[in-house]
Amino acid sequence: MAFCPATGKTYVFGGQDNNGVSLDDLWEWDGTTWSEVAGDVRPSGRMNAAMAYDPFRKSLICSAAR
C-alpha cells in the first residue's frame, strides 16, 4: 500500500483471498471511497509485496515478491 502525491490517493495491490489465491487487483482510496482501478495489463498476483512512491519517476513501484 502506498500514497501517491501525484493523484492524492492511496493505492493497494495484490494480497490473498480466503482460499489462499494471490490477487492481481489494484484499488485506490480517495479518502472516502475505495474504487478498483481497471487496466489491460497487470502484474501477476502476489502477496507480501511492497509498494512505494518514487519521486524521481513520479510513479508507484511494486516489489516483485510473490
N, C-alpha and C positions, 0 to 999 in steps of 0.2 A: 504494500500500500504506500502511496506517495502523493504529496500535494504538488500540483503544477502551477506555478505563479503565472504562466502564460495564459491559462484558462481560468484560474481562480477556483479550480475544482480539485477534489481528491479522487484518486483512481485506485482500484484494486483489481488484480488479475489472478486468475487461477484459483487453486485451492483443491479441495476434495469433497465429493458428495458423500452421502450416508453409506454408500456401497463401496467406498474406497477408490472410486474412479477419479482420476485427475481431471480438473476442469480447465477449459481454454477460453472462458468468458471474461470480458473486460467491463467493469462497471465504473460509473462516475457519480460522485456526490457533490451536489451544488450547495450544500448547507441545509437543504430541506428535503430533497428527493434523490433517491438512487435511480439511475437510468442505465440500461445496458447499452454499451457502445457497439454498434454494428460495424463489421468490417469484412471485406472479401478475403483477406489474408490474415491468418493468426498464427502465433507460435503454437507449438504443441502444448497440450495441457500439462500443468506442473503444480507442485506443492512445495512448501519450504523454500520458495524462491525469495528474492529481494527485489525491490523496486526503489528507484531514487530519481530525483530531478537533476539533470546535468545542465548547469547554467551556461557552460561553453557551447554545447549543442542546442540549448534551449528546447530540450525534449526529455521525456521519461525514458529510462533504461531499465531493463529487467534482467536479472541474472539467469543463467542457463540451467539452474538446478531443476531436477525433475522429480 
